[in-house]
Amino acid sequence: MNIEFAAVEDFSLLPYPERLTLILITSGSINGILNERPISVFAPGVFCLVEDDDFKVTMKHNVAAQSFRFHPEFLNTITLSETQGYIPTGPRIQTGLSLFQKDNLYAVPRVTEKAYPLLFEWFFILGMEVQAQSDARWVCRIKKYLIQILGLLEDLHQHSEQSPVDLVLEYIHTNYSRKISLEDLTNCAKLNRVTLNKQFQERFGNTAIGYLLSHRLKIACDLLTHTGMKLDEIACATGFEYDTYFIKQFTAKKGISPTKYRNITRKFAVAQ
């Protein structure tokens, strides 16, 4: 049977040959380059891959994920009568497969608080069915639940209404390593500077540019602790034009130099 379910431990093995791969991020976050475009997925989140995708991980943080892999023809043998009583109503064999098309690969569906428990439960059932293979109809049940999952993801993708702040957050999380101006953020949100900063203050207690700086420094902290990158390399990777400016900002915000932070946190990490 051309299906597999597994925990994702090594993202460098993605994508899989002759498979469509659906990945559910249950904790942490992952940044990468998908077909020469940056992609960021934060838990809870999903993304889809096809066999000829070029996917490289640039950073991951405390990631736990599950994957379900299936041959593109896997759904083509199910009849609609077998899907009665499942969500979405009136599912179609092609439900959700649009998520694997090239023009949609970068529009990661935003998993809502209401949708996540359903996705988590259905992924769990997929894993149990693949492992147990308890009777002759286990494949049919997998197809039903897979159609449910794909249908829900398609609905999330088509009906997602991101707020201006959400749009800016996605832009920052994807492009933080590049030069970003306040004008870039206001254009992304389609708001003026005052309104955008007011909404950021209400949600995060910080301006949009202040949030950008905090996010860059958070990524820099991870790189200092978990990599051997030089300070100028970390500065470049986190969007600081000069390493001297990076050191100045880091020291001002963290109250300690990057080098001292690295030494302290590495000792703590080893002790753990």
Accessible surface in RSA format (square Angstrom, percent):
REM  Atomic radii and reference values for relative SASA: ProtOr
REM  Chains: A
REM  Algorithm: Lee & Richards
REM  Probe-radius: 1.40
REM  Slices: 20
REM RES _ NUM      All-atoms   Total-Side   Main-Chain    Non-polar    All polar
REM                ABS   REL    ABS   REL    ABS   REL    ABS   REL    ABS   REL
RES MET A   1   142.22  73.6  71.57  47.4  70.64 168.2  63.77  54.2  78.45 103.9
RES ASN A   2    74.04  51.1  72.90  70.5   1.14   2.7   3.33   8.0  70.71  68.3
RES ILE A   3    11.01   6.3   1.34   1.0   9.67  23.3   1.34   1.0   9.67  26.2
RES GLU A   4    51.91  29.8  50.35  38.1   1.55   3.7  35.97  69.6  15.94  13.0
RES PHE A   5    47.25  23.6  25.05  15.5  22.20  57.8  25.05  15.2  22.20  63.5
RES ALA A   6    36.31  33.4  30.22  46.6   6.09  13.9  36.31  51.1   0.00   0.0
RES ALA A   7    67.60  62.2  45.85  70.8  21.75  49.5  46.11  64.9  21.49  56.9
RES VAL A   8    12.29   8.1   1.39   1.3  10.90  26.3   4.15   3.6   8.14  22.1
RES GLU A   9   148.42  85.2 123.59  93.5  24.83  59.1  49.13  95.0  99.30  81.1
RES ASP A  10    65.88  46.1  60.27  60.0   5.62  13.3  21.76  51.2  44.12  44.0
RES PHE A  11     4.90   2.5   3.76   2.3   1.14   3.0   3.76   2.3   1.14   3.3
RES SER A  12    88.78  75.0  55.00  73.4  33.78  77.8  51.63 109.9  37.15  52.1
RES LEU A  13   112.14  62.5  98.08  70.2  14.06  35.3 102.89  72.3   9.24  24.9
RES LEU A  14     7.92   4.4   0.00   0.0   7.92  19.9   0.13   0.1   7.79  21.0
RES PRO A  15    24.57  17.9  12.29  11.2  12.29  44.7  12.29  10.1  12.29  76.4
RES TYR A  16    47.63  22.2  47.43  27.0   0.21   0.5  31.91  24.0  15.72  19.4
RES PRO A  17   104.36  76.1  94.31  86.0  10.05  36.5  97.98  80.9   6.39  39.7
RES GLU A  18   104.69  60.1 103.01  77.9   1.68   4.0  26.35  51.0  78.34  64.0
RES ARG A  19    35.63  15.0  33.97  17.3   1.65   3.9   3.77   5.2  31.86  19.3
RES LEU A  20    19.28  10.7  19.28  13.8   0.00   0.0  19.28  13.5   0.00   0.0
RES THR A  21     0.00   0.0   0.00   0.0   0.00   0.0   0.00   0.0   0.00   0.0
RES LEU A  22     0.00   0.0   0.00   0.0   0.00   0.0   0.00   0.0   0.00   0.0
RES ILE A  23     0.00   0.0   0.00   0.0   0.00   0.0   0.00   0.0   0.00   0.0
RES LEU A  24     0.00   0.0   0.00   0.0   0.00   0.0   0.00   0.0   0.00   0.0
RES ILE A  25     0.00   0.0   0.00   0.0   0.00   0.0   0.00   0.0   0.00   0.0
RES THR A  26    32.39  23.0  15.52  15.7  16.87  40.2   7.33   9.8  25.06  37.9
RES SER A  27    48.09  40.6  45.28  60.4   2.81   6.5  39.33  83.7   8.76  12.3
RES GLY A  28    24.46  30.2   0.00   N/A  24.46  30.2  11.77  32.3  12.69  28.4
RES SER A  29    18.20  15.4  18.13  24.2   0.07   0.2   3.47   7.4  14.73  20.6
RES ILE A  30     3.86   2.2   2.99   2.2   0.87   2.1   3.86   2.8   0.00   0.0
RES ASN A  31    15.07  10.4  14.87  14.4   0.20   0.5   7.22  17.4   7.84   7.6
RES GLY A  32     2.67   3.3   0.00   N/A   2.67   3.3   0.00   0.0   2.67   6.0
RES ILE A  33    63.84  36.3  63.14  47.0   0.70   1.7  63.14  45.5   0.70   1.9
RES LEU A  34     0.33   0.2   0.33   0.2   0.00   0.0   0.33   0.2   0.00   0.0
RES ASN A  35    36.18  24.9  21.38  20.7  14.79  35.6  19.02  45.8  17.16  16.6
RES GLU A  36   154.76  88.8 128.43  97.2  26.32  62.7  44.79  86.6 109.97  89.8
RES ARG A  37   128.25  53.8 128.19  65.3   0.06   0.1  35.21  48.1  93.04  56.4
RES PRO A  38    35.28  25.7  24.83  22.6  10.45  38.0  24.83  20.5  10.45  65.0
RES ILE A  39    12.29   7.0   8.13   6.1   4.16  10.0  11.02   7.9   1.27   3.5
RES SER A  40    23.60  19.9   4.53   6.0  19.06  43.9   2.62   5.6  20.97  29.4
RES VAL A  41     5.60   3.7   3.34   3.0   2.26   5.5   5.60   4.9   0.00   0.0
RES PHE A  42    76.64  38.3  66.80  41.4   9.84  25.6  66.80  40.5   9.84  28.2
RES ALA A  43    34.86  32.1   9.35  14.4  25.51  58.0   9.35  13.2  25.51  67.6
RES PRO A  44    55.08  40.1  47.50  43.3   7.58  27.6  47.50  39.2   7.58  47.1
RES GLY A  45     4.07   5.0   0.00   N/A   4.07   5.0   4.07  11.2   0.00   0.0
RES VAL A  46     0.04   0.0   0.04   0.0   0.00   0.0   0.04   0.0   0.00   0.0
RES PHE A  47     4.07   2.0   2.41   1.5   1.66   4.3   4.07   2.5   0.00   0.0
RES CYS A  48     7.95   6.0   4.01   4.5   3.94   9.3   1.39   3.5   6.56   7.1
RES LEU A  49     0.00   0.0   0.00   0.0   0.00   0.0   0.00   0.0   0.00   0.0
RES VAL A  50    19.01  12.5  19.01  17.2   0.00   0.0  19.01  16.5   0.00   0.0
RES GLU A  51    92.40  53.0  74.46  56.3  17.94  42.7  20.12  38.9  72.28  59.0
RES ASP A  52   105.33  73.8  75.07  74.7  30.26  71.5  42.61 100.3  62.72  62.6
RES ASP A  53     9.25   6.5   0.00   0.0   9.25  21.9   0.04   0.1   9.22   9.2
RES ASP A  54    69.52  48.7  64.79  64.5   4.74  11.2  29.91  70.4  39.61  39.5
RES PHE A  55    15.65   7.8   2.30   1.4  13.35  34.7   2.30   1.4  13.35  38.2
RES LYS A  56   125.00  61.0 120.59  74.0   4.41  10.5 103.06  92.8  21.95  23.4
RES VAL A  57    50.21  33.0  19.72  17.8  30.50  73.5  19.72  17.1  30.50  82.7
RES THR A  58    83.43  59.3  51.13  51.8  32.30  77.0  51.36  69.0  32.07  48.5
RES MET A  59    29.70  15.4  22.16  14.7   7.54  18.0  27.40  23.3   2.30   3.0
RES LYS A  60   104.17  50.8  80.05  49.1  24.12  57.4  56.85  51.2  47.32  50.4
RES HIS A  61    55.81  30.5  54.02  37.5   1.79   4.6  35.45  36.5  20.36  23.7
RES ASN A  62   114.82  79.2  88.83  85.8  25.99  62.6  35.03  84.3  79.79  77.1
RES VAL A  63    35.24  23.2   2.91   2.6  32.33  77.9   2.91   2.5  32.33  87.7
RES ALA A  64    45.13  41.5  40.12  61.9   5.01  11.4  45.13  63.6   0.00   0.0
RES ALA A  65     7.01   6.4   0.00   0.0   7.01  15.9   0.00   0.0   7.01  18.6
RES GLN A  66    43.13  24.1  43.13  31.5   0.00   0.0   8.51  18.1  34.62  26.3
RES SER A  67     0.51   0.4   0.51   0.7   0.00   0.0   0.00   0.0   0.51   0.7
RES PHE A  68     0.00   0.0   0.00   0.0   0.00   0.0   0.00   0.0   0.00   0.0
RES ARG A  69    27.55  11.6  27.55  14.0   0.00   0.0   0.00   0.0  27.55  16.7
RES PHE A  70     1.17   0.6   1.17   0.7   0.00   0.0   1.17   0.7   0.00   0.0
RES HIS A  71    47.92  26.2  47.92  33.3   0.00   0.0  24.07  24.8  23.85  27.7
RES PRO A  72    56.28  41.0  46.62  42.5   9.66  35.1  46.69  38.5   9.60  59.7
RES GLU A  73   102.86  59.1  98.13  74.2   4.73  11.3  44.24  85.6  58.62  47.9
RES PHE A  74    14.76   7.4   5.17   3.2   9.59  25.0  13.33   8.1   1.43   4.1
RES LEU A  75     1.24   0.7   1.11   0.8   0.13   0.3   1.11   0.8   0.13   0.3
RES ASN A  76    69.39  47.9  45.80  44.3  23.60  56.8  20.51  49.4  48.88  47.2
RES THR A  77   101.39  72.1  72.80  73.8  28.59  68.1  78.00 104.8  23.39  35.4
RES ILE A  78     7.31   4.2   0.54   0.4   6.78  16.3   2.01   1.4   5.31  14.4
RES THR A  79    76.87  54.7  72.42  73.4   4.45  10.6  72.71  97.7   4.16   6.3
RES LEU A  80   102.14  56.9  95.30  68.2   6.84  17.2  95.47  67.0   6.67  18.0
RES SER A  81    75.79  64.0  58.43  78.0  17.36  40.0  42.66  90.8  33.13  46.4
RES GLU A  82    42.04  24.1  33.73  25.5   8.31  19.8  22.05  42.7  19.98  16.3
RES THR A  83     3.79   2.7   3.42   3.5   0.37   0.9   1.07   1.4   2.72   4.1
RES GLN A  84   140.04  78.3 118.79  86.8  21.25  50.6  43.95  93.5  96.09  72.9
RES GLY A  85    87.71 108.2   0.00   N/A  87.71 108.2  44.02 120.8  43.69  97.9
RES TYR A  86    60.60  28.3  50.81  28.9   9.79  25.5  29.26  22.0  31.34  38.6
RES ILE A  87    94.75  53.9  94.32  70.3   0.43   1.0  94.32  67.9   0.43   1.2
RES PRO A  88    23.14  16.9  21.71  19.8   1.44   5.2  23.14  19.1   0.00   0.0
RES THR A  89   130.90  93.1 110.31 111.8  20.60  49.1  81.92 110.0  48.99  74.1
RES GLY A  90    63.83  78.7   0.00   N/A  63.83  78.7  40.79 111.9  23.04  51.6
RES PRO A  91    10.90   7.9   7.33   6.7   3.57  13.0   8.29   6.8   2.61  16.2
RES ARG A  92   133.20  55.9 132.44  67.5   0.77   1.8  63.10  86.2  70.10  42.5
RES ILE A  93    47.97  27.3  44.62  33.2   3.35   8.1  44.62  32.1   3.35   9.1
RES GLN A  94   105.62  59.1  99.67  72.8   5.95  14.2  57.62 122.7  47.99  36.4
RES THR A  95     2.51   1.8   2.51   2.5   0.00   0.0   2.13   2.9   0.38   0.6
RES GLY A  96     0.00   0.0   0.00   N/A   0.00   0.0   0.00   0.0   0.00   0.0
RES LEU A  97    27.77  15.5  23.97  17.1   3.80   9.5  23.97  16.8   3.80  10.2
RES SER A  98    29.83  25.2  27.86  37.2   1.98   4.6  24.05  51.2   5.79   8.1
RES LEU A  99     4.50   2.5   2.46   1.8   2.04   5.1   2.47   1.7   2.03   5.5
RES PHE A 100    12.44   6.2   6.46   4.0   5.97  15.5   6.73   4.1   5.70  16.3
RES GLN A 101    97.78  54.7  91.09  66.6   6.69  15.9  34.10  72.6  63.67  48.3
RES LYS A 102   100.82  49.2  94.08  57.7   6.73  16.0  88.63  79.8  12.19  13.0
RES ASP A 103   117.12  82.0  82.62  82.2  34.49  81.6  50.50 118.8  66.62  66.4
RES ASN A 104    33.28  22.9  30.32  29.3   2.96   7.1   0.00   0.0  33.28  32.2
RES LEU A 105     7.48   4.2   0.64   0.5   6.83  17.2   2.35   1.6   5.13  13.8
RES TYR A 106    61.01  28.5  43.11  24.5  17.90  46.6  31.38  23.6  29.63  36.5
RES ALA A 107    43.75  40.2  31.18  48.1  12.57  28.6  41.22  58.1   2.52   6.7
RES VAL A 108    44.23  29.1  20.25  18.3  23.98  57.8  22.36  19.4  21.86  59.3
RES PRO A 109     8.53   6.2   4.63   4.2   3.90  14.2   6.64   5.5   1.90  11.8
RES ARG A 110   117.85  49.5 108.76  55.4   9.09  21.7  32.41  44.3  85.44  51.8
RES VAL A 111    12.97   8.5   0.00   0.0  12.97  31.3   0.00   0.0  12.97  35.2
RES THR A 112    47.29  33.6  44.15  44.8   3.14   7.5  43.02  57.8   4.27   6.5
RES GLU A 113   165.85  95.2 148.30 112.2  17.56  41.8  67.01 129.6  98.84  80.7
RES LYS A 114   177.87  86.8 163.12 100.1  14.74  35.1 113.94 102.6  63.92  68.1
RES ALA A 115     4.35   4.0   2.83   4.4   1.52   3.5   4.35   6.1   0.00   0.0
RES TYR A 116    51.97  24.3  51.97  29.6   0.00   0.0  44.57  33.5   7.40   9.1
RES PRO A 117    78.06  56.9  68.02  62.0  10.04  36.5  73.72  60.9   4.34  27.0
RES LEU A 118    61.99  34.5  61.99  44.3   0.00   0.0  61.99  43.5   0.00   0.0
RES LEU A 119     0.00   0.0   0.00   0.0   0.00   0.0   0.00   0.0   0.00   0.0
RES PHE A 120    88.12  44.1  87.56  54.2   0.56   1.5  87.56  53.1   0.56   1.6
RES GLU A 121    88.71  50.9  85.49  64.7   3.22   7.7  28.19  54.5  60.52  49.4
RES TRP A 122    13.50   5.4  13.50   6.5   0.00   0.0   4.01   2.1   9.49  15.4
RES PHE A 123     0.02   0.0   0.02   0.0   0.00   0.0   0.02   0.0   0.00   0.0
RES PHE A 124   116.28  58.2 112.88  69.9   3.40   8.9 115.56  70.1   0.72   2.1
RES ILE A 125    37.32  21.2  36.67  27.3   0.64   1.6  37.32  26.9   0.00   0.0
RES LEU A 126     0.15   0.1   0.15   0.1   0.00   0.0   0.15   0.1   0.00   0.0
RES GLY A 127    12.14  15.0   0.00   N/A  12.14  15.0   7.99  21.9   4.15   9.3
RES MET A 128    94.67  49.0  93.49  61.9   1.18   2.8  77.60  66.0  17.07  22.6
RES GLU A 129    25.18  14.5  23.92  18.1   1.26   3.0   4.85   9.4  20.32  16.6
RES VAL A 130    25.37  16.7  22.76  20.6   2.61   6.3  22.76  19.8   2.61   7.1
RES GLN A 131   150.14  84.0 119.24  87.1  30.90  73.6  46.01  97.9 104.13  79.0
RES ALA A 132    62.03  57.0  34.01  52.5  28.02  63.7  42.02  59.2  20.01  53.0
RES GLN A 133    96.51  54.0  77.15  56.4  19.36  46.1  11.80  25.1  84.71  64.3
RES SER A 134    81.12  68.6  43.60  58.2  37.53  86.4  41.20  87.7  39.93  55.9
RES ASP A 135    71.61  50.2  56.34  56.1  15.27  36.1  44.47 104.7  27.14  27.1
RES ALA A 136   104.04  95.7  64.20  99.1  39.84  90.6  75.60 106.5  28.44  75.3
RES ARG A 137   125.43  52.7 125.11  63.8   0.32   0.8  53.59  73.2  71.84  43.5
RES TRP A 138    30.09  12.1  30.09  14.6   0.00   0.0  11.25   6.0  18.84  30.6
RES VAL A 139    22.12  14.6  22.12  20.0   0.00   0.0  22.12  19.2   0.00   0.0
RES CYS A 140    30.96  23.4  30.93  34.5   0.03   0.1   0.25   0.6  30.71  33.1
RES ARG A 141    57.54  24.2  57.54  29.3   0.00   0.0  36.59  50.0  20.95  12.7
RES ILE A 142     0.00   0.0   0.00   0.0   0.00   0.0   0.00   0.0   0.00   0.0
RES LYS A 143    19.61   9.6  19.61  12.0   0.00   0.0   1.69   1.5  17.92  19.1
RES LYS A 144    31.11  15.2  30.11  18.5   0.99   2.4   0.33   0.3  30.78  32.8
RES TYR A 145    39.17  18.3  39.17  22.3   0.00   0.0   7.98   6.0  31.19  38.5
RES LEU A 146     0.00   0.0   0.00   0.0   0.00   0.0   0.00   0.0   0.00   0.0
RES ILE A 147     1.88   1.1   1.88   1.4   0.00   0.0   1.88   1.4   0.00   0.0
RES GLN A 148     6.37   3.6   6.37   4.7   0.00   0.0   0.07   0.1   6.30   4.8
RES ILE A 149     0.00   0.0   0.00   0.0   0.00   0.0   0.00   0.0   0.00   0.0
RES LEU A 150     0.00   0.0   0.00   0.0   0.00   0.0   0.00   0.0   0.00   0.0
RES GLY A 151     1.27   1.6   0.00   N/A   1.27   1.6   0.80   2.2   0.47   1.1
RES LEU A 152    23.94  13.3  23.39  16.7   0.55   1.4  23.94  16.8   0.00   0.0
RES LEU A 153     0.00   0.0   0.00   0.0   0.00   0.0   0.00   0.0   0.00   0.0
RES GLU A 154    16.21   9.3  16.21  12.3   0.00   0.0   0.70   1.4  15.51  12.7
RES ASP A 155    55.86  39.1  55.09  54.8   0.77   1.8  15.90  37.4  39.96  39.9
RES LEU A 156    23.13  12.9  19.81  14.2   3.32   8.3  22.90  16.1   0.23   0.6
RES HIS A 157    45.07  24.6  34.60  24.0  10.47  26.8  19.00  19.6  26.07  30.3
RES GLN A 158   114.55  64.1  80.41  58.8  34.14  81.3  27.97  59.5  86.58  65.7
RES HIS A 159   130.11  71.1 111.37  77.4  18.74  47.9  83.39  85.9  46.72  54.4
RES SER A 160    55.93  47.3  26.62  35.5  29.31  67.5  14.96  31.9  40.97  57.4
RES GLU A 161   164.98  94.7 130.08  98.4  34.90  83.1  50.75  98.2 114.23  93.3
RES GLN A 162    62.46  34.9  38.50  28.1  23.95  57.0   8.05  17.1  54.40  41.3
RES SER A 163    43.77  37.0  36.47  48.7   7.30  16.8  41.59  88.6   2.18   3.1
RES PRO A 164    42.45  30.9  42.45  38.7   0.00   0.0  42.45  35.0   0.00   0.0
RES VAL A 165     6.56   4.3   6.56   5.9   0.00   0.0   6.56   5.7   0.00   0.0
RES ASP A 166    21.53  15.1  18.61  18.5   2.93   6.9   3.91   9.2  17.63  17.6
RES LEU A 167    68.06  37.9  65.12  46.6   2.94   7.4  65.27  45.8   2.79   7.5
RES VAL A 168     0.00   0.0   0.00   0.0   0.00   0.0   0.00   0.0   0.00   0.0
RES LEU A 169    18.96  10.6  18.96  13.6   0.00   0.0  18.96  13.3   0.00   0.0
RES GLU A 170    87.92  50.5  82.46  62.4   5.47  13.0  38.03  73.6  49.89  40.7
RES TYR A 171    69.72  32.5  65.21  37.1   4.51  11.7  44.24  33.2  25.48  31.4
RES ILE A 172     0.00   0.0   0.00   0.0   0.00   0.0   0.00   0.0   0.00   0.0
RES HIS A 173    26.46  14.5  25.84  18.0   0.61   1.6  18.31  18.9   8.14   9.5
RES THR A 174    32.21  22.9  22.55  22.9   9.66  23.0  16.12  21.7  16.08  24.3
RES ASN A 175    18.18  12.5  18.04  17.4   0.14   0.3   1.84   4.4  16.35  15.8
RES TYR A 176    16.24   7.6  16.24   9.2   0.00   0.0   7.19   5.4   9.05  11.2
RES SER A 177    53.14  44.9  39.34  52.5  13.80  31.8  15.80  33.6  37.35  52.3
RES ARG A 178   131.41  55.2 125.12  63.8   6.29  15.0  49.50  67.6  81.91  49.6
RES LYS A 179   181.76  88.7 156.30  95.9  25.45  60.6 105.01  94.5  76.75  81.8
RES ILE A 180    16.51   9.4   0.82   0.6  15.69  37.8   0.82   0.6  15.69  42.6
RES SER A 181    47.50  40.1  41.06  54.8   6.44  14.8  41.87  89.2   5.63   7.9
RES LEU A 182    47.69  26.6  43.14  30.9   4.54  11.4  43.14  30.3   4.54  12.2
RES GLU A 183   119.73  68.7 113.62  86.0   6.11  14.5  35.83  69.3  83.90  68.5
RES ASP A 184    49.60  34.7  43.71  43.5   5.89  13.9   4.16   9.8  45.44  45.3
RES LEU A 185     0.00   0.0   0.00   0.0   0.00   0.0   0.00   0.0   0.00   0.0
RES THR A 186    19.04  13.5  17.16  17.4   1.87   4.5   9.17  12.3   9.87  14.9
RES ASN A 187    93.59  64.5  79.36  76.7  14.24  34.3  29.14  70.1  64.45  62.3
RES CYS A 188    33.05  25.0  16.66  18.6  16.39  38.5  14.17  35.9  18.88  20.4
RES ALA A 189     5.69   5.2   0.00   0.0   5.69  12.9   0.01   0.0   5.68  15.0
RES LYS A 190   178.36  87.0 146.37  89.8  31.99  76.2 115.64 104.1  62.72  66.8
RES LEU A 191    45.60  25.4  33.06  23.7  12.54  31.5  40.20  28.2   5.40  14.5
RES ASN A 192    96.09  66.3  82.27  79.5  13.82  33.3  42.05 101.2  54.04  52.2
RES ARG A 193   132.69  55.7 128.93  65.7   3.76   8.9  31.65  43.3 101.04  61.2
RES VAL A 194    97.74  64.3  93.58  84.7   4.16  10.0  96.45  83.8   1.29   3.5
RES THR A 195    45.48  32.3  43.92  44.5   1.56   3.7  25.76  34.6  19.72  29.8
RES LEU A 196     0.00   0.0   0.00   0.0   0.00   0.0   0.00   0.0   0.00   0.0
RES ASN A 197    25.80  17.8  25.78  24.9   0.02   0.1  10.97  26.4  14.83  14.3
RES LYS A 198   128.03  62.5 121.83  74.8   6.20  14.8  69.66  62.7  58.37  62.2
RES GLN A 199    55.11  30.8  52.37  38.3   2.74   6.5  17.62  37.5  37.50  28.4
RES PHE A 200     0.00   0.0   0.00   0.0   0.00   0.0   0.00   0.0   0.00   0.0
RES GLN A 201    84.52  47.3  74.45  54.4  10.06  24.0  30.86  65.7  53.66  40.7
RES GLU A 202   128.19  73.6  88.23  66.8  39.95  95.1  48.65  94.1  79.54  64.9
RES ARG A 203   122.89  51.6  89.61  45.7  33.27  79.2  43.12  58.9  79.76  48.3
RES PHE A 204    78.54  39.3  45.34  28.1  33.20  86.4  54.21  32.9  24.33  69.6
RES GLY A 205    59.86  73.8   0.00   N/A  59.86  73.8  27.97  76.7  31.89  71.4
RES ASN A 206    46.72  32.2  45.70  44.2   1.02   2.4   6.07  14.6  40.64  39.3
RES THR A 207    46.79  33.3  46.79  47.4   0.00   0.0  37.63  50.5   9.16  13.8
RES ALA A 208     0.00   0.0   0.00   0.0   0.00   0.0   0.00   0.0   0.00   0.0
RES ILE A 209    69.16  39.4  69.01  51.4   0.15   0.4  69.01  49.7   0.15   0.4
RES GLY A 210    16.13  19.9   0.00   N/A  16.13  19.9  14.66  40.2   1.46   3.3
RES TYR A 211    36.96  17.3  36.95  21.0   0.02   0.0  20.58  15.5  16.38  20.2
RES LEU A 212     3.95   2.2   3.95   2.8   0.00   0.0   3.95   2.8   0.00   0.0
RES LEU A 213    31.21  17.4  30.42  21.8   0.79   2.0  31.21  21.9   0.00   0.0
RES SER A 214    55.89  47.2  48.65  64.9   7.24  16.7  31.07  66.2  24.82  34.8
RES HIS A 215    14.91   8.1  10.64   7.4   4.26  10.9   8.97   9.2   5.94   6.9
RES ARG A 216    24.06  10.1  24.06  12.3   0.00   0.0   0.00   0.0  24.06  14.6
RES LEU A 217     3.91   2.2   3.91   2.8   0.00   0.0   3.91   2.7   0.00   0.0
RES LYS A 218    98.20  47.9  96.69  59.3   1.50   3.6  84.23  75.8  13.96  14.9
RES ILE A 219     9.96   5.7   9.96   7.4   0.00   0.0   9.96   7.2   0.00   0.0
RES ALA A 220     0.00   0.0   0.00   0.0   0.00   0.0   0.00   0.0   0.00   0.0
RES CYS A 221    12.08   9.1  11.71  13.1   0.37   0.9   8.34  21.1   3.73   4.0
RES ASP A 222    25.74  18.0  24.45  24.3   1.29   3.0   7.99  18.8  17.75  17.7
RES LEU A 223    11.37   6.3  11.37   8.1   0.00   0.0  11.37   8.0   0.00   0.0
RES LEU A 224     0.00   0.0   0.00   0.0   0.00   0.0   0.00   0.0   0.00   0.0
RES THR A 225    20.49  14.6  12.75  12.9   7.74  18.4   9.83  13.2  10.66  16.1
RES HIS A 226   129.68  70.9  95.04  66.1  34.64  88.6  66.08  68.1  63.60  74.0
RES THR A 227    40.71  29.0  33.05  33.5   7.66  18.2  40.71  54.7   0.00   0.0
RES GLY A 228    67.66  83.4   0.00   N/A  67.66  83.4  31.11  85.4  36.55  81.9
RES MET A 229    53.90  27.9  50.05  33.1   3.85   9.2  41.26  35.1  12.63  16.7
RES LYS A 230   142.36  69.5 137.28  84.2   5.08  12.1  84.85  76.4  57.51  61.3
RES LEU A 231    41.46  23.1  37.82  27.1   3.65   9.2  37.82  26.6   3.65   9.8
RES ASP A 232    77.18  54.1  69.45  69.1   7.73  18.3  24.76  58.3  52.43  52.3
RES GLU A 233    81.89  47.0  75.06  56.8   6.83  16.3  30.21  58.4  51.68  42.2
RES ILE A 234     0.00   0.0   0.00   0.0   0.00   0.0   0.00   0.0   0.00   0.0
RES ALA A 235     1.71   1.6   1.71   2.6   0.00   0.0   1.71   2.4   0.00   0.0
RES CYS A 236    91.71  69.4  82.63  92.2   9.08  21.3  21.80  55.2  69.91  75.4
RES ALA A 237    34.50  31.7  22.03  34.0  12.47  28.4  30.98  43.6   3.53   9.3
RES THR A 238     0.00   0.0   0.00   0.0   0.00   0.0   0.00   0.0   0.00   0.0
RES GLY A 239    16.72  20.6   0.00   N/A  16.72  20.6   4.61  12.7  12.11  27.1
RES PHE A 240     9.56   4.8   3.12   1.9   6.44  16.8   4.73   2.9   4.83  13.8
RES GLU A 241   134.72  77.3 100.15  75.8  34.57  82.3  46.60  90.1  88.12  71.9
RES TYR A 242   135.60  63.3 131.60  74.9   4.00  10.4  98.42  74.0  37.18  45.8
RES ASP A 243    52.38  36.7  48.55  48.3   3.83   9.1   0.98   2.3  51.40  51.3
RES THR A 244    97.10  69.1  90.04  91.3   7.06  16.8  74.27  99.8  22.84  34.5
RES TYR A 245   106.09  49.5 102.41  58.3   3.68   9.6  72.30  54.3  33.78  41.6
RES PHE A 246     0.00   0.0   0.00   0.0   0.00   0.0   0.00   0.0   0.00   0.0
RES ILE A 247    58.91  33.5  58.91  43.9   0.00   0.0  58.91  42.4   0.00   0.0
RES LYS A 248   142.91  69.7 134.05  82.3   8.86  21.1  83.97  75.6  58.94  62.8
RES GLN A 249    30.86  17.3  30.86  22.6   0.00   0.0   0.00   0.0  30.86  23.4
RES PHE A 250     0.00   0.0   0.00   0.0   0.00   0.0   0.00   0.0   0.00   0.0
RES THR A 251    54.21  38.6  51.43  52.1   2.78   6.6  49.42  66.4   4.78   7.2
RES ALA A 252    78.12  71.8  39.32  60.7  38.81  88.3  50.96  71.8  27.16  71.9
RES LYS A 253   128.80  62.8  96.30  59.1  32.50  77.4  42.39  38.2  86.41  92.0
RES LYS A 254    91.87  44.8  63.94  39.2  27.94  66.5  23.31  21.0  68.56  73.0
RES GLY A 255    68.02  83.9   0.00   N/A  68.02  83.9  33.40  91.7  34.62  77.5
RES ILE A 256    40.82  23.2  35.12  26.2   5.70  13.7  40.82  29.4   0.00   0.0
RES SER A 257    33.08  28.0  30.76  41.1   2.32   5.3  27.22  58.0   5.86   8.2
RES PRO A 258     1.28   0.9   1.28   1.2   0.00   0.0   1.28   1.1   0.00   0.0
RES THR A 259    72.30  51.4  70.98  72.0   1.31   3.1  54.56  73.3  17.73  26.8
RES LYS A 260   130.55  63.7 129.43  79.4   1.13   2.7  72.82  65.5  57.73  61.5
RES TYR A 261    50.71  23.7  50.37  28.7   0.34   0.9  26.73  20.1  23.98  29.6
RES ARG A 262    35.97  15.1  35.97  18.3   0.00   0.0  14.34  19.6  21.64  13.1
RES ASN A 263    76.54  52.8  72.23  69.8   4.31  10.4  18.26  44.0  58.27  56.3
RES ILE A 264   101.80  57.9  99.29  74.0   2.51   6.0 100.52  72.4   1.28   3.5
RES THR A 265    27.71  19.7  26.13  26.5   1.59   3.8  26.70  35.9   1.02   1.5
RES ARG A 266    87.81  36.9  86.92  44.3   0.89   2.1  35.06  47.9  52.75  32.0
RES LYS A 267   154.83  75.5 145.10  89.0   9.73  23.2  92.45  83.2  62.38  66.4
RES PHE A 268   132.70  66.4 127.58  79.0   5.11  13.3 132.05  80.1   0.65   1.9
RES ALA A 269    44.82  41.2  26.78  41.3  18.05  41.1  31.03  43.7  13.80  36.5
RES VAL A 270   131.78  86.7 104.33  94.5  27.45  66.1 112.42  97.7  19.36  52.5
RES ALA A 271    84.92  78.1  42.48  65.6  42.44  96.5  54.01  76.1  30.92  81.9
RES GLN A 272   151.72  84.8  90.21  65.9  61.51 146.5  46.03  98.0 105.70  80.2
END  Absolute sums over single chains surface
CHAIN  1 A    14448.0      11825.4       2622.6       7982.5       6465.5
END  Absolute sums over all chains
TOTAL         14448.0      11825.4       2622.6       7982.5       6465.5
